Amino acid sequence: MTILNKMGGIRLPALVALCAATVMLLSLLLPYAVTPGGYNPQPMPGYEGEVEDVSSYSMLSLTLKLQDQLSTNAEEMRGWIYVGLLGLCAVFCLCAMLFPLMDKATPTALFALLAYAPYYLYSLDITQIGFIGGREDLAGQIYYTWGWGYYLFHVALVVTVVAAVWLFVEKMAAKKKK
């Protein structure tokens, strides 16, 4: 059975799950880190873009550009680890977008939750190195805080999982009617 039910309409929970999984994927391109209170940090070396709002993709490209300046092999590998984590997150988001089209509730929720694992590890590492919420300039101001893309990913994750559960319940109710 596809996203279209017998009467030719679109199942609402599948559509909601599809839209929310799409938002999860798009949130990787939205502002992931922002400068608090209009603070304008100095441009980072090798980064020509806006420094006020940085998406996950922008941070990834910056990390890859700066790898030549890093001193140890572990630091040089950080950029490629970020590529793997964000790439894995994007693949899982695409899978979470695919399964609502086939009316599959369990894989939709599973891949949405699997997308969160690499996203969480990426966010954890960004926090641990002090890029977000920990690094201060000479005046004591924090360079970056979480952007709205970061929060939107979490909201879309919850909506995707709730819509998948809703789809599952709706399919079970349809089976009981038969």
C-alpha positions as CSV (number, residue, x, y, z in Angstrom):
1,M,0.0,0.0,0.0
2,T,1.3,3.4,-0.8
3,I,0.8,6.8,0.7
4,L,-2.5,7.0,-1.2
5,N,-5.2,5.1,0.6
6,K,-8.1,3.3,-1.1
7,M,-10.2,6.5,-1.5
8,G,-7.4,8.2,-3.3
9,G,-6.5,10.7,-0.5
10,I,-3.2,11.1,1.2
11,R,-2.7,9.7,4.7
12,L,-2.2,12.6,6.9
13,P,0.3,11.0,9.3
14,A,2.4,9.8,6.4
15,L,2.4,13.3,4.9
16,V,3.3,14.8,8.3
17,A,6.2,12.3,8.7
18,L,7.4,13.1,5.2
19,C,7.4,16.8,5.8
20,A,9.0,16.6,9.2
21,A,11.8,14.3,7.8
22,T,12.3,16.8,5.0
23,V,12.7,19.6,7.6
24,M,15.3,17.4,9.5
25,L,17.3,17.2,6.3
26,L,17.0,20.9,5.4
27,S,17.9,21.9,9.0
28,L,21.5,20.8,8.2
29,L,21.7,23.9,5.9
30,L,20.1,26.3,8.3
31,P,21.9,28.4,11.0
32,Y,23.4,25.8,13.3
33,A,25.5,28.3,15.3
34,V,24.8,32.0,15.8
35,T,26.5,34.9,17.6
36,P,24.7,36.0,20.7
37,G,23.4,39.5,21.0
38,G,24.7,41.0,17.8
39,Y,28.3,40.2,18.7
40,N,30.4,40.1,15.6
41,P,33.5,37.9,16.0
42,Q,36.5,38.4,13.8
43,P,36.4,36.4,10.6
44,M,37.9,32.9,11.1
45,P,41.0,32.2,8.9
46,G,40.0,30.5,5.7
47,Y,36.3,31.4,6.0
48,E,34.9,34.0,3.7
49,G,31.2,33.7,4.6
50,E,29.1,35.4,7.2
51,V,30.5,34.7,10.7
52,E,27.2,35.6,12.4
53,D,25.1,32.6,11.4
54,V,27.0,29.4,10.5
55,S,25.2,26.3,9.2
56,S,26.3,22.7,9.8
57,Y,27.5,22.6,6.2
58,S,29.4,25.9,6.6
59,M,31.2,24.6,9.7
60,L,32.0,21.4,7.9
61,S,33.6,23.2,4.9
62,L,35.5,25.5,7.3
63,T,36.9,22.5,9.2
64,L,38.0,20.9,6.0
65,K,39.7,24.2,4.8
66,L,41.5,24.5,8.1
67,Q,42.9,21.0,8.2
68,D,46.2,22.1,6.8
69,Q,46.8,24.4,9.8
70,L,46.0,21.7,12.4
71,S,48.9,20.1,14.2
72,T,48.1,16.5,15.0
73,N,46.7,13.6,13.0
74,A,43.7,13.4,15.4
75,E,42.8,17.0,14.7
76,E,43.3,16.5,11.0
77,M,40.9,13.6,11.0
78,R,38.2,15.7,12.8
79,G,37.0,17.2,9.5
80,W,36.6,13.8,7.9
81,I,34.8,12.5,10.9
82,Y,32.4,15.5,10.6
83,V,31.9,14.6,6.9
84,G,31.0,11.0,7.9
85,L,28.7,12.1,10.7
86,L,26.8,14.7,8.7
87,G,26.7,12.4,5.7
88,L,25.3,9.6,7.7
89,C,22.8,11.9,9.2
90,A,21.7,13.1,5.8
91,V,21.4,9.5,4.5
92,F,19.3,8.5,7.5
93,C,17.1,11.6,7.0
94,L,16.6,10.5,3.3
95,C,15.6,7.1,4.5
96,A,13.1,8.6,7.0
97,M,11.7,10.6,4.0
98,L,11.4,7.5,1.9
99,F,9.4,5.2,4.2
100,P,6.3,7.3,4.8
101,L,5.8,7.1,1.0
102,M,5.4,3.4,1.5
103,D,3.2,3.6,4.6
104,K,6.0,2.1,6.8
105,A,5.7,3.5,10.2
106,T,8.4,1.5,12.1
107,P,11.3,2.2,9.6
108,T,10.3,5.9,9.5
109,A,10.6,6.2,13.3
110,L,13.8,4.0,13.3
111,F,15.6,6.0,10.6
112,A,14.6,9.3,12.2
113,L,16.1,8.2,15.5
114,L,19.2,6.8,13.7
115,A,19.6,10.3,12.1
116,Y,19.7,11.8,15.6
117,A,22.7,9.6,16.7
118,P,25.3,11.1,14.3
119,Y,23.8,14.6,14.7
120,Y,24.1,14.3,18.5
121,L,27.8,13.1,18.2
122,Y,28.6,16.0,15.9
123,S,26.9,18.5,18.3
124,L,28.7,16.9,21.2
125,D,32.1,17.3,19.6
126,I,31.4,20.9,18.5
127,T,30.5,21.7,22.1
128,Q,33.5,19.8,23.6
129,I,36.0,21.7,21.5
130,G,34.5,24.9,22.7
131,F,33.2,26.3,19.5
132,I,29.6,26.6,20.8
133,G,28.9,27.8,24.3
134,G,32.4,27.5,25.7
135,R,34.9,29.7,23.9
136,E,35.1,33.3,25.0
137,D,36.9,36.3,23.5
138,L,39.0,38.8,25.5
139,A,35.9,40.7,26.6
140,G,34.4,37.5,28.0
141,Q,31.7,37.1,25.3
142,I,30.9,33.7,24.0
143,Y,31.6,33.3,20.3
144,Y,28.7,31.2,19.3
145,T,25.4,29.7,20.7
146,W,23.0,27.2,19.2
147,G,21.2,28.5,16.1
148,W,17.6,27.9,15.2
149,G,18.6,25.1,12.7
150,Y,19.8,23.1,15.7
151,Y,16.5,23.4,17.5
152,L,14.5,22.9,14.4
153,F,16.2,19.5,13.8
154,H,15.1,18.4,17.3
155,V,11.5,19.6,16.8
156,A,11.3,17.9,13.4
157,L,12.7,14.7,14.9
158,V,10.0,14.6,17.5
159,V,7.3,15.4,14.9
160,T,8.6,12.6,12.6
161,V,8.5,10.0,15.4
162,V,5.1,11.1,16.6
163,A,3.7,11.0,13.1
164,A,5.2,7.5,12.6
165,V,3.4,6.3,15.8
166,W,0.2,8.0,14.5
167,L,0.6,6.2,11.2
168,F,1.1,2.9,13.0
169,V,-2.0,3.4,15.1
170,E,-4.0,4.4,12.1
171,K,-2.9,1.3,10.1
172,M,-3.8,-1.0,13.1
173,A,-7.2,0.6,13.3
174,A,-7.7,0.1,9.6
175,K,-6.8,-3.6,10.0
176,K,-9.3,-4.0,12.9
177,K,-12.1,-2.6,10.7
178,K,-11.5,-5.3,8.1
